[in-house]
Each structure stands twice: as C-alpha cells, then as structure tokens.
Amino acid sequence: DTEVSVVVLGIAGLAIIPLCPSPADIWATQGMLRLIELAESFNPDLKTFLLLTRVTEGTVLQREAKKLLAEFRRPVFKTWIADRECYKQVMGLGTTVLDTATLTRLRIRGAVPAAKQIRELAQEVIHIL
C-alpha cells in the first residue's frame, strides 16, 4: 500500500531498494524512488541506497544495470548480492547463509561466498548508520 510505504519511509533512517539487473526491475525502481521523494519532503534525513541483487557476474545486464543506476542519482552499495542457489536452499531449511554450523554439516554449495557478501553489505549499512 502506497500510503503505508510513505508513512514508514517518513520515520525510517535508511531505505534500501533492492533490484535485479533487469530492465523490468530498473523500470519498477522509478516508482519506488517517487515514493522516496515524497517521504523525503517530511523526512529530509532519510538515506536511500540502491542494492543490486540476484546478479550474475560478468553479464551484459550487470554492466548495463550499473550504468543505468547512475541515472537515478542515488548512492549504490559497493556490495552486490550474487544469484546463488544456496539462498533458496537455506530458506527451505529455515536458516540463513550465515548459519555456519548448519551449512558446514550440509555442505551447501556457494554458502561461504554468499555469507561473505552478506557480511560486507552489513558492514556498509553499519557504516552508513
């Protein structure tokens, strides 16, 4: 609901807009940024960052998305989240890629680099706050 989103953004300190490097997601982000601009009118301290998710490294879409994100005139996290099967697997297990005990026992492929990306993102967020 648009009204609820604007109210929440009106009291938030940080808004993270996740988007996949796809034309549809980039197009949809424009609508979210309009909500952000509305919320900023009564919450000028709101910090907004874009986060690339479900990225397949080295693709044309990844390169083009990075160029298009610059047009939004919003900061983009340095960390991006790769498209990894392990995210789906751990969700089904009711855990996260940060649950090293479970992941080591089950040998879920891709979890170690996924956890590294999540920790890097968390550090960026902490630095912003």
LOPA-110683 format. One record per atom (N, C-alpha, C, CB): residue number from 0; x, y, z; atom name; residue in three letters. Coordinates in Angstrom, 3 decimals, m for minus. Each point is the difference from the previous one (the first is absolute). Glycine has a CB too. Layout:
# LOPA-110683
ATOM   miza          X          Y          Z   zalo   voke
ATOM    NUM          X          Y          Z     CA    ala
...
# end
This chain:
# LOPA-110683
ATOM   miza          X          Y          Z   zalo   voke
ATOM      0      0.851     m1.185      0.000      N    asp
ATOM      0     m0.851      1.185      0.000     CA    asp
ATOM      0      0.887      1.235      0.000      C    asp
ATOM      0     m1.850     m1.230      1.225     CB    asp
ATOM      1      1.587      2.141     m2.136      N    thr
ATOM      1      0.819      1.193     m0.165     CA    thr
ATOM      1      0.017      0.865      1.246      C    thr
ATOM      1     m0.511     m0.058     m2.414     CB    thr
ATOM      2     m0.645      0.270      3.025      N    glu
ATOM      2     m0.059      0.849      1.191     CA    glu
ATOM      2      0.828     m0.572      1.140      C    glu
ATOM      2     m2.272      0.750     m0.690     CB    glu
ATOM      3      2.175     m2.038      0.904      N    val
ATOM      3      0.771     m0.643      1.063     CA    val
ATOM      3      1.488      0.142     m0.288      C    val
ATOM      3     m1.875     m1.637      0.426     CB    val
ATOM      4      2.271      1.434     m1.673      N    ser
ATOM      4      1.413      0.126     m0.367     CA    ser
ATOM      4      0.524      1.401      0.292      C    ser
ATOM      4     m0.326     m1.736     m1.773     CB    ser
ATOM      5     m0.433      2.739      1.403      N    val
ATOM      5      0.435      1.382      0.222     CA    val
ATOM      5      0.092      0.298      1.502      C    val
ATOM      5     m1.067      0.695     m2.189     CB    val
ATOM      6      0.122     m1.184      2.980      N    val
ATOM      6      0.042      0.218      1.450     CA    val
ATOM      6      1.237     m0.664      0.597      C    val
ATOM      6     m2.519      0.117      0.077     CB    val
ATOM      7      2.781     m1.354     m0.480      N    val
ATOM      7      1.174     m0.710      0.513     CA    val
ATOM      7      1.277      0.720     m0.412      C    val
ATOM      7     m1.256     m2.176     m0.093     CB    val
ATOM      8      1.342      2.568     m1.151      N    leu
ATOM      8      1.183      0.731     m0.465     CA    leu
ATOM      8      0.130      1.354      0.690      C    leu
ATOM      8     m0.189     m1.160     m2.205     CB    leu
ATOM      9     m0.927      1.700      2.633      N    gly
ATOM      9      0.016      1.291      0.689     CA    gly
ATOM      9      0.670     m0.049      1.363      C    gly
ATOM      9     m2.068      0.551     m1.203     CB    gly
ATOM     10      2.172     m1.739      1.787      N    ile
ATOM     10      0.655     m0.123      1.311     CA    ile
ATOM     10      1.288     m0.828     m0.059      C    ile
ATOM     10     m2.250      0.200      1.061     CB    ile
ATOM     11      2.552     m0.732     m2.235      N    ala
ATOM     11      1.186     m0.848     m0.145     CA    ala
ATOM     11      1.265      0.844     m0.077      C    ala
ATOM     11     m1.384     m1.728     m1.170     CB    ala
ATOM     12      2.476      1.115      1.550      N    gly
ATOM     12      1.295      0.653     m0.148     CA    gly
ATOM     12      0.692     m0.420     m1.281      C    gly
ATOM     12      0.193      0.110      2.470     CB    gly
ATOM     13     m0.531     m1.310     m2.947      N    leu
ATOM     13      0.664     m0.549     m1.180     CA    leu
ATOM     13     m1.003     m0.790     m0.838      C    leu
ATOM     13      2.197     m0.108      1.248     CB    leu
ATOM     14     m2.170      0.342     m2.546      N    ala
ATOM     14     m0.810     m0.777     m0.935     CA    ala
ATOM     14      0.957     m0.706     m0.951      C    ala
ATOM     14     m1.981      1.618      0.168     CB    ala
ATOM     15      1.840     m2.925     m0.261      N    ile
ATOM     15      0.804     m0.794     m0.921     CA    ile
ATOM     15     m0.936     m0.518     m1.082      C    ile
ATOM     15      1.678     m0.663      1.819     CB    ile
ATOM     16     m1.369      1.025     m3.044      N    ile
ATOM     16     m0.835     m0.422     m1.120     CA    ile
ATOM     16      0.740     m1.107     m0.744      C    ile
ATOM     16     m1.073      2.311     m0.211     CB    ile
ATOM     17      0.633     m3.562      0.392      N    pro
ATOM     17      0.650     m1.093     m0.725     CA    pro
ATOM     17     m0.549     m0.102     m1.407      C    pro
ATOM     17      0.362     m1.229      2.146     CB    pro
ATOM     18      0.510      0.948     m3.089      N    leu
ATOM     18     m0.467     m0.209     m1.355     CA    leu
ATOM     18      0.942     m0.926     m0.742      C    leu
ATOM     18     m1.077      2.253      0.008     CB    leu
ATOM     19      0.485     m3.052     m0.864      N    cys
ATOM     19      0.759     m0.902     m0.865     CA    cys
ATOM     19      0.484      0.790     m1.207      C    cys
ATOM     19     m1.349     m2.020      0.765     CB    cys
ATOM     20      2.459      1.590     m1.356      N    pro
ATOM     20      0.468      0.698     m1.205     CA    pro
ATOM     20     m0.832     m0.405     m1.217      C    pro
ATOM     20      2.327      0.105      0.963     CB    pro
ATOM     21     m3.575      0.321     m0.951      N    ser
ATOM     21     m0.889     m0.298     m1.122     CA    ser
ATOM     21     m0.777      1.260     m0.347      C    ser
ATOM     21     m0.191     m2.438      0.685     CB    ser
ATOM     22     m0.174      2.599     m1.927      N    pro
ATOM     22     m0.762      1.197     m0.389     CA    pro
ATOM     22     m1.283      0.168      0.809      C    pro
ATOM     22      0.940     m0.230     m2.287     CB    pro
ATOM     23     m1.640     m0.861      2.576      N    ala
ATOM     23     m1.257      0.101      0.751     CA    ala
ATOM     23      0.232      0.538      1.404      C    ala
ATOM     23     m0.919     m1.902     m1.329     CB    ala
ATOM     24      1.934      1.403      2.013      N    asp
ATOM     24      0.290      0.475      1.351     CA    asp
ATOM     24      0.445      1.456     m0.002      C    asp
ATOM     24      0.628     m2.325      0.647     CB    asp
ATOM     25      0.187      2.672     m1.610      N    ile
ATOM     25      0.475      1.389     m0.079     CA    ile
ATOM     25     m1.176      0.929     m0.267      C    ile
ATOM     25      2.255     m0.770     m0.842     CB    ile
ATOM     26     m3.161      0.360     m0.007      N    trp
ATOM     26     m1.192      0.796     m0.270     CA    trp
ATOM     26     m0.859      0.126      1.264      C    trp
ATOM     26      0.040     m0.757     m2.411     CB    trp
ATOM     27     m0.237     m0.345      3.122      N    ala
ATOM     27     m0.825      0.012      1.214     CA    ala
ATOM     27      0.623      0.861      1.088      C    ala
ATOM     27     m0.827     m2.282     m0.570     CB    ala
ATOM     28      2.135      2.389      0.584      N    thr
ATOM     28      0.685      0.804      1.013     CA    thr
ATOM     28     m0.379      1.471     m0.110      C    thr
ATOM     28      1.893     m1.630     m0.021     CB    thr
ATOM     29     m2.209      2.072     m1.153      N    gln
ATOM     29     m0.390      1.394     m0.183     CA    gln
ATOM     29     m1.222      0.341      0.858      C    gln
ATOM     29      0.928     m0.058     m2.341     CB    gln
ATOM     30     m1.887     m0.853      2.417      N    gly
ATOM     30     m1.181      0.220      0.838     CA    gly
ATOM     30      0.356      0.065      1.470      C    gly
ATOM     30     m1.377     m1.160     m1.699     CB    gly
ATOM     31      2.280      0.292      2.130      N    met
ATOM     31      0.430      0.017      1.401     CA    met
ATOM     31      0.734      1.301      0.316      C    met
ATOM     31      0.173     m2.516     m0.010     CB    met
ATOM     32      0.620      2.987     m0.909      N    leu
ATOM     32      0.721      1.259      0.232     CA    leu
ATOM     32     m0.958      1.185      0.091      C    leu
ATOM     32      1.978     m0.942     m1.209     CB    leu
ATOM     33     m3.097      0.884      0.510      N    arg
ATOM     33     m1.007      1.067      0.147     CA    arg
ATOM     33     m0.576     m0.006      1.421      C    arg
ATOM     33     m0.568     m0.169     m2.468     CB    arg
ATOM     34      0.343     m1.033      3.022      N    leu
ATOM     34     m0.458     m0.095      1.396     CA    leu
ATOM     34      1.057      0.547      0.951      C    leu
ATOM     34     m1.391     m2.009     m0.584     CB    leu
ATOM     35      2.644      1.696      0.319      N    ile
ATOM     35      1.106      0.492      0.832     CA    ile
ATOM     35      0.015      1.524     m0.024      C    ile
ATOM     35      1.351     m2.091     m0.469     CB    ile
ATOM     36     m1.483      2.669     m0.711      N    glu
ATOM     36      0.014      1.464     m0.107     CA    glu
ATOM     36     m1.142      0.625      0.785      C    glu
ATOM     36      1.057     m0.196     m2.248     CB    glu
ATOM     37     m2.214     m0.426      2.210      N    leu
ATOM     37     m1.142      0.485      0.780     CA    leu
ATOM     37      0.318     m0.079      1.496      C    leu
ATOM     37     m1.597     m0.743     m1.825     CB    leu
ATOM     38      2.144     m0.377      2.260      N    ala
ATOM     38      0.341     m0.167      1.420     CA    ala
ATOM     38      1.080      0.982      0.429      C    ala
ATOM     38     m0.617     m2.416     m0.153     CB    ala
ATOM     39      1.555      2.713     m0.729      N    glu
ATOM     39      1.082      0.933      0.332     CA    glu
ATOM     39     m0.522      1.408      0.256      C    glu
ATOM     39      1.552     m1.378     m1.377     CB    glu
ATOM     40     m2.717      1.693      0.844      N    ser
ATOM     40     m0.550      1.337      0.224     CA    ser
ATOM     40     m0.324      0.229      1.476      C    ser
ATOM     40     m0.932     m0.024     m2.325     CB    ser
ATOM     41      0.649     m1.055      3.071      N    phe
ATOM     41     m0.210      0.166      1.443     CA    phe
ATOM     41      0.990     m0.814      0.834      C    phe
ATOM     41     m2.410      0.413     m0.469     CB    phe
ATOM     42      3.364     m1.069     m0.178      N    asn
ATOM     42      1.093     m0.682      0.692     CA    asn
ATOM     42      1.287      0.264     m0.784      C    asn
ATOM     42     m1.567     m1.813      0.922     CB    asn
ATOM     43      2.094      3.039     m0.795      N    pro
ATOM     43      1.185      0.362     m0.791     CA    pro
ATOM     43      1.255     m0.784      0.390      C    pro
ATOM     43     m0.981      2.260     m0.244     CB    pro
ATOM     44      0.964     m2.934      1.383      N    asp
ATOM     44      1.162     m0.773      0.435     CA    asp
ATOM     44      0.008     m1.433     m0.546      C    asp
ATOM     44      0.040      1.398      2.055     CB    asp
ATOM     45     m1.059     m1.780     m2.802      N    leu
ATOM     45     m0.073     m1.345     m0.558     CA    leu
ATOM     45      1.154     m0.221     m0.974      C    leu
ATOM     45     m2.512     m0.008      0.270     CB    leu
ATOM     46      3.258     m1.050     m0.034      N    lys
ATOM     46      1.089     m0.388     m0.905     CA    lys
ATOM     46     m0.516     m1.148     m0.856      C    lys
ATOM     46      1.825      0.733      1.649     CB    lys
ATOM     47     m1.595     m0.634     m2.946      N    thr
ATOM     47     m0.499     m1.016     m0.930     CA    thr
ATOM     47      1.157     m0.555     m0.814      C    thr
ATOM     47     m2.247      1.142     m0.119     CB    thr
ATOM     48      2.342     m2.464      0.088      N    phe
ATOM     48      1.043     m0.684     m0.758     CA    phe
ATOM     48     m0.626     m1.068     m0.883      C    phe
ATOM     48      1.678      0.445      1.828     CB    phe
ATOM     49     m1.075     m0.644     m2.976      N    leu
ATOM     49     m0.419     m1.062     m0.907     CA    leu
ATOM     49      0.907     m1.211      0.213      C    leu
ATOM     49     m0.862      1.689     m1.700     CB    leu
ATOM     50      0.277     m2.878      1.619      N    leu
ATOM     50      0.738     m1.240      0.204     CA    leu
ATOM     50     m0.276     m0.955     m1.155      C    leu
ATOM     50     m0.103      0.302      2.506     CB    leu
ATOM     51      1.136     m0.627     m3.266      N    leu
ATOM     51     m0.155     m0.988     m1.064     CA    leu
ATOM     51     m0.042     m1.397      0.611      C    leu
ATOM     51      1.193      1.509     m1.647     CB    leu
ATOM     52     m2.211     m2.270      1.289      N    thr
ATOM     52     m0.155     m1.363      0.511     CA    thr
ATOM     52     m0.193     m0.951     m1.182      C    thr
ATOM     52     m1.011      0.856      2.178     CB    thr
ATOM     53      1.169     m2.149     m1.885      N    arg
ATOM     53     m0.172     m1.048     m1.013     CA    arg
ATOM     53      0.839      0.286     m1.237      C    arg
ATOM     53     m2.316     m0.416      0.847     CB    arg
ATOM     54      3.545      0.843     m0.599      N    val
ATOM     54      0.918      0.378     m1.062     CA    val
ATOM     54      0.759     m1.229     m0.505      C    val
ATOM     54      0.225      2.308      1.000     CB    val
ATOM     55     m0.161     m2.439     m2.305      N    thr
ATOM     55      0.882     m0.980     m0.625     CA    thr
ATOM     55      1.201      0.786     m0.494      C    thr
ATOM     55     m1.918     m1.585     m0.684     CB    thr
ATOM     56      3.044      1.367      1.331      N    glu
ATOM     56      1.190      0.801     m0.259     CA    glu
ATOM     56      0.468     m0.123     m1.447      C    glu
ATOM     56      0.650     m0.288      2.385     CB    glu
ATOM     57     m0.235      1.436     m2.929      N    gly
ATOM     57      0.584      0.020     m1.330     CA    gly
ATOM     57     m0.993      0.020     m1.147      C    gly
ATOM     57      1.859     m1.180      0.994     CB    gly
ATOM     58     m3.147      1.334     m0.702      N    thr
ATOM     58     m0.997      0.012     m1.070     CA    thr
ATOM     58     m0.197      1.411     m0.541      C    thr
ATOM     58     m1.139     m1.976      1.043     CB    thr
ATOM     59      0.586      2.043     m2.223      N    val
ATOM     59     m0.327      1.294     m0.600     CA    val
ATOM     59     m1.005      0.726      0.884      C    val
ATOM     59      0.441     m0.904     m2.323     CB    val
ATOM     60     m1.430      0.166      2.838      N    leu
ATOM     60     m1.002      0.626      0.861     CA    leu
ATOM     60      0.629      0.631      1.233      C    leu
ATOM     60     m1.672     m1.653     m0.813     CB    leu
ATOM     61      2.655      1.006      1.404      N    gln
ATOM     61      0.663      0.573      1.174     CA    gln
ATOM     61      0.685      1.314     m0.367      C    gln
ATOM     61      0.342     m2.309      0.953     CB    gln
ATOM     62      0.399      2.306     m2.030      N    arg
ATOM     62      0.705      1.223     m0.412     CA    arg
ATOM     62     m0.974      1.122     m0.336      C    arg
ATOM     62      1.870     m1.407     m0.873     CB    arg
ATOM     63     m2.919      1.088      0.135      N    glu
ATOM     63     m0.977      1.014     m0.391     CA    glu
ATOM     63     m0.768      0.527      1.218      C    glu
ATOM     63     m0.211     m1.104     m2.251     CB    glu
ATOM     64     m0.110      0.223      3.188      N    ala
ATOM     64     m0.728      0.418      1.203     CA    ala
ATOM     64      0.823      1.007      0.784      C    ala
ATOM     64     m1.166     m2.223      0.102     CB    ala
ATOM     65      2.445      1.972      0.035      N    lys
ATOM     65      0.859      0.932      0.742     CA    lys
ATOM     65     m0.002      1.378     m0.651      C    lys
ATOM     65      1.440     m1.918      0.733     CB    lys
ATOM     66     m1.434      1.962     m2.054      N    lys
ATOM     66     m0.051      1.286     m0.712     CA    lys
ATOM     66     m1.335      0.697      0.252      C    lys
ATOM     66      1.549     m0.905     m1.771     CB    lys
ATOM     67     m2.644      0.145      1.683      N    leu
ATOM     67     m1.331      0.581      0.189     CA    leu
ATOM     67     m0.212      0.482      1.432      C    leu
ATOM     67     m0.861     m1.498     m1.796     CB    leu
ATOM     68      1.431      0.794      2.759      N    leu
ATOM     68     m0.170      0.409      1.395     CA    leu
ATOM     68      0.578      1.387      0.246      C    leu
ATOM     68      0.082     m2.399      0.689     CB    leu
ATOM     69      0.951      2.753     m1.390      N    ala
ATOM     69      0.597      1.334      0.157     CA    ala
ATOM     69     m1.001      1.093     m0.349      C    ala
ATOM     69      2.253     m0.957     m0.532     CB    ala
ATOM     70     m3.173      0.653     m0.379      N    glu
ATOM     70     m1.007      0.984     m0.401     CA    glu
ATOM     70     m1.001      0.296      1.108      C    glu
ATOM     70      0.266     m0.782     m2.335     CB    glu
ATOM     71     m0.405     m0.122      3.295      N    phe
ATOM     71     m0.943      0.217      1.098     CA    phe
ATOM     71      0.510      1.029      1.013      C    phe
ATOM     71     m0.792     m2.345     m0.307     CB    phe
ATOM     72      2.057      2.687      0.216      N    arg
ATOM     72      0.622      0.978      0.909     CA    arg
ATOM     72     m0.189     m0.372      1.470      C    arg
ATOM     72     m0.391      1.760     m1.721     CB    arg
ATOM     73      0.519     m3.020      1.983      N    arg
ATOM     73     m0.055     m0.543      1.363     CA    arg
ATOM     73      1.234     m0.857      0.207      C    arg
ATOM     73     m2.547      0.027      0.037     CB    arg
ATOM     74      3.065     m0.040      1.184      N    pro
ATOM     74      1.159     m0.854      0.233     CA    pro
ATOM     74     m0.354     m1.478     m0.177      C    pro
ATOM     74      0.915      1.721      1.579     CB    pro
ATOM     75      0.055     m2.465     m2.057      N    val
ATOM     75     m0.144     m1.438     m0.212     CA    val
ATOM     75      1.000     m0.694      0.914      C    val
ATOM     75     m0.772      0.300     m2.425     CB    val
ATOM     76      0.318     m1.326      3.126      N    phe
ATOM     76      0.925     m0.759      0.837     CA    phe
ATOM     76      1.123     m0.573     m0.857      C    phe
ATOM     76     m1.864     m0.557      1.609     CB    phe
ATOM     77      3.080      0.570     m1.073      N    lys
ATOM     77      1.132     m0.631     m0.693     CA    lys
ATOM     77     m0.222     m1.505     m0.085      C    lys
ATOM     77      1.562      1.815      0.813     CB    lys
ATOM     78     m2.114     m2.367      0.253      N    thr
ATOM     78     m0.279     m1.431      0.049     CA    thr
ATOM     78     m1.243     m0.284     m0.827      C    thr
ATOM     78      1.059     m0.205      2.294     CB    thr
ATOM     79     m1.008     m0.836     m3.085      N    trp
ATOM     79     m1.174     m0.487     m0.710     CA    trp
ATOM     79     m0.174     m1.457      0.377      C    trp
ATOM     79      0.310      1.639     m1.931     CB    trp
ATOM     80     m1.528     m2.109      1.816      N    ile
ATOM     80     m0.328     m1.365      0.421     CA    ile
ATOM     80     m0.163     m0.874     m1.244      C    ile
ATOM     80     m1.139      0.849      2.117     CB    ile
ATOM     81      1.968     m1.884     m2.193      N    ala
ATOM     81     m0.030     m0.904     m1.156     CA    ala
ATOM     81     m1.247     m0.872      0.024      C    ala
ATOM     81      2.504     m0.010     m0.051     CB    ala
ATOM     82     m2.882     m0.447     m1.115      N    asp
ATOM     82     m1.109     m0.938     m0.135     CA    asp
ATOM     82      0.544     m1.392      0.308      C    asp
ATOM     82     m1.190      1.455     m1.749     CB    asp
ATOM     83      0.855     m1.974      2.922      N    arg
ATOM     83      0.534     m1.291      0.447     CA    arg
ATOM     83     m1.136     m0.924      0.428      C    arg
ATOM     83      2.135      1.120      0.737     CB    arg
ATOM     84     m2.000     m2.360     m1.111      N    glu
ATOM     84     m0.959     m1.035      0.376     CA    glu
ATOM     84     m0.070     m0.168      1.522      C    glu
ATOM     84      0.445     m1.165     m2.183     CB    glu
ATOM     85      0.664      1.411      2.862      N    cys
ATOM     85      0.042     m0.239      1.452     CA    cys
ATOM     85     m1.015      0.852      0.760      C    cys
ATOM     85      2.414     m0.570     m0.226     CB    cys
ATOM     86     m2.765      1.747     m0.274      N    tyr
ATOM     86     m1.009      0.815      0.690     CA    tyr
ATOM     86     m1.338     m0.726      0.045      C    tyr
ATOM     86      1.174      2.092     m0.740     CB    tyr
ATOM     87     m1.525     m2.730     m0.355      N    lys
ATOM     87     m1.256     m0.748     m0.040     CA    lys
ATOM     87      0.069     m1.224      0.903      C    lys
ATOM     87     m0.397      0.801     m2.341     CB    lys
ATOM     88      1.544     m1.457      2.353      N    gln
ATOM     88      0.159     m1.200      0.824     CA    gln
ATOM     88     m0.111      0.323      1.487      C    gln
ATOM     88      1.457     m0.987     m1.775     CB    gln
ATOM     89     m0.764      2.029      2.226      N    val
ATOM     89     m0.028      0.304      1.434     CA    val
ATOM     89     m1.370      0.503      0.437      C    val
ATOM     89      2.439      0.535     m0.093     CB    val
ATOM     90     m3.145      0.137     m0.806      N    met
ATOM     90     m1.346      0.448      0.345     CA    met
ATOM     90     m0.887     m1.213      0.275      C    met
ATOM     90      0.288      2.086     m1.409     CB    met
ATOM     91     m0.131     m3.103      0.581      N    gly
ATOM     91     m0.768     m1.228      0.202     CA    gly
ATOM     91      0.358     m0.709      1.290      C    gly
ATOM     91     m0.147     m0.224     m2.446     CB    gly
ATOM     92      1.354      0.450      2.934      N    leu
ATOM     92      0.446     m0.599      1.259     CA    leu
ATOM     92     m0.342      0.873      1.213      C    leu
ATOM     92      1.845     m1.119     m1.261     CB    leu
ATOM     93     m2.369      2.307      0.995      N    gly
ATOM     93     m0.345      0.898      1.096     CA    gly
ATOM     93      1.208      0.655      0.636      C    gly
ATOM     93     m1.971     m1.399      0.406     CB    gly
ATOM     94      3.018      1.619     m1.197      N    thr
ATOM     94      1.207      0.614      0.534     CA    thr
ATOM     94      0.517      1.034     m1.003      C    thr
ATOM     94      0.568     m2.111      1.307     CB    thr
ATOM     95      0.669      2.565     m1.133      N    thr
ATOM     95      0.598      0.984     m0.897     CA    thr
ATOM     95      1.387     m0.471     m0.406      C    thr
ATOM     95     m1.318      1.870      1.075     CB    thr
ATOM     96      1.908     m1.161     m2.007      N    val
ATOM     96      1.361     m0.340     m0.415     CA    val
ATOM     96      1.020      0.335      1.077      C    val
ATOM     96     m0.665      0.391     m2.361     CB    val
ATOM     97      0.241      0.277      3.408      N    leu
ATOM     97      0.904      0.330      1.103     CA    leu
ATOM     97      0.048     m1.088      1.075      C    leu
ATOM     97     m0.467      2.400     m0.447     CB    leu
ATOM     98     m0.360     m3.420      0.312      N    asp
ATOM     98     m0.054     m1.112      0.952     CA    asp
ATOM     98      1.098     m1.008     m0.364      C    asp
ATOM     98     m2.517      0.323      0.357     CB    asp
ATOM     99      3.738     m0.029      0.061      N    thr
ATOM     99      1.148     m0.812     m0.423     CA    thr
ATOM     99     m0.069     m1.444      0.480      C    thr
ATOM     99      1.340      2.067      0.020     CB    thr
ATOM    100     m1.884     m2.310      1.146      N    ala
ATOM    100     m0.067     m1.376      0.512     CA    ala
ATOM    100     m0.854     m0.876     m0.918      C    ala
ATOM    100      0.280      0.858      2.356     CB    ala
ATOM    101     m1.454     m0.387     m2.700      N    thr
ATOM    101     m0.892     m0.774     m0.871     CA    thr
ATOM    101      0.594     m0.129     m1.396      C    thr
ATOM    101     m1.987      0.786      1.322     CB    thr
ATOM    102      2.532      0.291     m1.838      N    leu
ATOM    102      0.521     m0.021     m1.358     CA    leu
ATOM    102      1.213     m0.913     m0.139      C    leu
ATOM    102     m0.854      2.313     m0.295     CB    leu
ATOM    103      1.697     m2.331      1.317      N    thr
ATOM    103      1.160     m0.896     m0.027     CA    thr
ATOM    103     m0.453     m1.453      0.023      C    thr
ATOM    103      1.391      1.739      1.168     CB    thr
ATOM    104     m2.351     m2.033     m0.331      N    arg
ATOM    104     m0.500     m1.369      0.124     CA    arg
ATOM    104     m0.656     m0.466     m1.303      C    arg
ATOM    104     m0.347      0.367      2.466     CB    arg
ATOM    105     m0.409      0.511     m3.118      N    leu
ATOM    105     m0.739     m0.372     m1.207     CA    leu
ATOM    105      0.778      0.246     m1.295      C    leu
ATOM    105     m2.072      0.516      1.247     CB    leu
ATOM    106      3.193      0.169     m1.127      N    arg
ATOM    106      0.844      0.309     m1.176     CA    arg
ATOM    106     m0.793      0.670     m1.119      C    arg
ATOM    106      1.443     m1.949      0.584     CB    arg
ATOM    107     m2.098      3.018     m0.256      N    ile
ATOM    107     m0.801      0.723     m0.991     CA    ile
ATOM    107      0.934      0.849     m0.861      C    ile
ATOM    107     m2.021      0.043      1.555     CB    ile
ATOM    108      2.029     m0.344     m2.823      N    arg
ATOM    108      0.905      0.645     m0.947     CA    arg
ATOM    108     m0.321      1.492     m0.157      C    arg
ATOM    108      0.245     m2.193     m1.205     CB    arg
ATOM    109      0.806      3.010      1.241      N    gly
ATOM    109     m0.152      1.438     m0.207     CA    gly
ATOM    109     m0.316      0.783      1.252      C    gly
ATOM    109     m0.742     m0.538     m2.242     CB    gly
ATOM    110      0.577     m0.145      3.364      N    ala
ATOM    110     m0.392      0.699      1.231     CA    ala
ATOM    110      1.122      0.868      0.557      C    ala
ATOM    110     m1.554     m1.872      0.496     CB    ala
ATOM    111      2.787      1.436     m0.631      N    val
ATOM    111      1.116      0.776      0.569     CA    val
ATOM    111      0.132      1.350     m0.708      C    val
ATOM    111      1.197     m2.142      0.596     CB    val
ATOM    112     m1.138      2.187     m1.934      N    pro
ATOM    112      0.058      1.324     m0.633     CA    pro
ATOM    112     m1.275      0.821      0.204      C    pro
ATOM    112      1.536     m0.978     m1.685     CB    pro
ATOM    113     m2.676      0.299      1.801      N    ala
ATOM    113     m1.252      0.714      0.259     CA    ala
ATOM    113      0.059      0.673      1.372      C    ala
ATOM    113     m1.273     m1.641     m1.450     CB    ala
ATOM    114      1.747      0.913      2.452      N    ala
ATOM    114      0.117      0.563      1.351     CA    ala
ATOM    114      0.963      1.184     m0.001      C    ala
ATOM    114     m0.486     m2.263      1.004     CB    ala
ATOM    115      1.554      2.144     m1.774      N    lys
ATOM    115      0.973      1.105     m0.092     CA    lys
ATOM    115     m0.671      1.249     m0.557      C    lys
ATOM    115      1.879     m1.649     m0.335     CB    lys
ATOM    116     m2.696      1.487     m0.716      N    gln
ATOM    116     m0.695      1.158     m0.566     CA    gln
ATOM    116     m0.978      0.616      0.997      C    gln
ATOM    116      0.235     m1.017     m2.268     CB    gln
ATOM    117     m0.954      0.188      3.002      N    ile
ATOM    117     m0.964      0.518      0.979     CA    ile
ATOM    117      0.729      0.758      1.103      C    ile
ATOM    117     m1.572     m1.910     m0.498     CB    ile
ATOM    118      2.693      1.373      0.954      N    arg
ATOM    118      0.784      0.709      1.039     CA    arg
ATOM    118      0.546      1.331     m0.515      C    arg
ATOM    118      0.621     m2.213      1.002     CB    arg
ATOM    119     m0.162      2.227     m2.246      N    glu
ATOM    119      0.493      1.249     m0.591     CA    glu
ATOM    119     m1.115      1.035     m0.091      C    glu
ATOM    119      1.707     m1.297     m1.305     CB    glu
ATOM    120     m2.898      0.856      0.897      N    leu
ATOM    120     m1.141      0.907     m0.062     CA    leu
ATOM    120     m0.346      0.531      1.392      C    leu
ATOM    120     m0.870     m1.241     m2.009     CB    leu
ATOM    121      0.883      0.360      2.986      N    ala
ATOM    121     m0.304      0.411      1.378     CA    ala
ATOM    121      0.999      1.064      0.468      C    ala
ATOM    121     m0.970     m2.290      0.490     CB    ala
ATOM    122      2.233      2.125     m0.833      N    gln
ATOM    122      1.001      0.996      0.393     CA    gln
ATOM    122     m0.273      1.347     m0.671      C    gln
ATOM    122      1.687     m1.838      0.312     CB    gln
ATOM    123     m2.091      1.805     m1.568      N    glu
ATOM    123     m0.345      1.250     m0.690     CA    glu
ATOM    123     m1.180      0.691      0.686      C    glu
ATOM    123      0.844     m0.966     m2.170     CB    glu
ATOM    124     m1.852      0.192      2.530      N    val
ATOM    124     m1.179      0.563      0.669     CA    val
ATOM    124      0.404      0.603      1.345      C    val
ATOM    124     m1.499     m1.693     m1.145     CB    val
ATOM    125      2.297      0.972      1.912      N    ile
ATOM    125      0.448      0.509      1.305     CA    ile
ATOM    125      0.763      1.303     m0.184      C    ile
ATOM    125      0.124     m2.347      0.911     CB    ile
ATOM    126      0.705      2.411     m1.905      N    his
ATOM    126      0.774      1.223     m0.258     CA    his
ATOM    126     m0.917      1.187     m0.335      C    his
ATOM    126      1.912     m1.421     m0.818     CB    his
ATOM    127     m2.984      1.149      0.095      N    ile
ATOM    127     m0.960      1.062     m0.386     CA    ile
ATOM    127     m0.749      0.512      1.221      C    ile
ATOM    127     m0.261     m1.037     m2.276     CB    ile
ATOM    128     m0.141      0.099      3.135      N    leu
ATOM    128     m0.779      0.383      1.169     CA    leu
ATOM    128      0.872      0.669      1.041      C    leu
ATOM    128     m1.563     m1.880     m0.442     CB    leu
# end
